[in-house]
Amino acid sequence: MDRKIEKKFWNKKRILMIGGGTLVVFLLAYQLIFADHRSRLNVEKEKITVSTVSKGTFDVYIVVTAVVQPLKTIRLDAIEGGYVMQKYLEGGSMVKKGDSILRLDNQRLMMDFVNRETEMYRLINELQNTRLSLKQDRFTLDKTLSELDYTLDQAKDLFDRNDKLFKDKVISESDYLKSKRDYERLKRAREIEVQSQKYQEDNSRLQIAQLEATIERTQRNLQLMKSNLANLVVRAPVAGQLSSIDVEVGSSIVAGQNIGQIDDMDGFKLRAEIDEHYISRVYVGLKANFEFNGKENTLVIAKVYPEVKNGRFEVDMVFDGKTPEGIRRGQSTPIHLELGKSSQAVLLPTGGFFSDTGGNWVYVLEKGGKKAVKRQISLGRKNPLYFEVLDGLQPGEQVITSSYENFGDKEVLSF
């Protein structure tokens, strides 16, 4: 007799199907919940720079390049223009005050001087002739007045006699009146002659005074022109080194043209160009230092030039103490310019990453060094070596500080 065989529920096929489905569901759930979906990029560790975050002293300074210059530089300008006839000294020569450097030729200036000199001699001759004429006129006028006085005295005597005779009725009235009119006419004539002589003398004296003033002015002009002629020889205004002379024999220069400069070799200063970003933090009295011949030297900013050219401004620095021996004009050297007081901070070495991220994020290596993960950070001040870390990093952590240009927007870098 046949026996009914019951079919088993947990057979091998069903167990395999349920197990496989469960495994697929588990894998899907893991991918959805636990798997790392961040974008990745494989990077060769040898081609990146990894720096360690540390805690230490943050020095607020910048490094600028300064050039050694003389403490004083005197511009050498031509007072008068002309053609260069002779060049006595070349650039680099040491000069004393008053040494001749150039000789110029200016025919127009020479002709003006000769004409003015001739005019002065003419005025001197005219003055002498006017004085002589005044003396001669005075003699003539004195003679005329003397003759007039003689005639007046005779007329007065005649009038006085006729006055008595007329009163005694010895002469007629017509004779009396005639002698009276003659006397009064001569007396009036004498008054007019005296006034005329005074006017002529005053006029002559005025002419003499005017000529003397004109001659004095002409002499001053001549003296000035002589000085101008003397300026055709360009001389050193101070002692020092003739660092440059920018003209040659035969060249033409105009009045006021700069032809060179003289350096005062009694001291030196350093001139540096600084980025305009720091213009509000740089002021007179700010200190800097640099190393020369193995010794540290301190500088002080003596002058700040406010004009900004091509995004940079200039400062002059002088030595705070003795000028180091052996320093020479034209030498350039890096200068550490202090912009504030030092303080303790978390430090991140500088690198090319900043130009790509603006200091807002970095790649931080995880433990084991197998990958680096993007992390948001906050940076503060900067000096040539370090950034001041305000938030996001701790001492001991390692950060990729080389350029991120080839990493794109990847969140994880694998090595």
Secondary structure, DSSP 4 states (H G I P E B T S, - for coil): ---PPPPPSS-HHHHHHHHHHHHHHHHHHHHHHTS--S-EEE--GGGS-EEE-EEEEE--EEEEEEEEEEEEEEEEE-SS-EEEEEE---TTEEE-TT-EEEEEE-HHHHHHHHHHHHHHHHHHHHHHHHHHHHHHHHHHHHHHHHHHHHHHHHHHHHHHHHHHHHHTT-S-HHHHHHHHHHHHHHHHHHHHHHHHHHHHHHHHHHHHHHHHHHHHHHHHHHHHHHHHHHTTEEE-SSSEEEEEE---TT-EE-TT-EEEEEEEEEEEEEEEEEEGGGGGG--TT-EEEEEETTEEEEEEEEEEEEEEETTEEEEEEEESSSPPTT--TT-EEEEEEE-S--EEEEEEE--THHHHHTTSEEEEEPTTSSEEEEEE-EEEEE-SSEEEEEES--TT-EEE-S--TTTTT-SEEE-
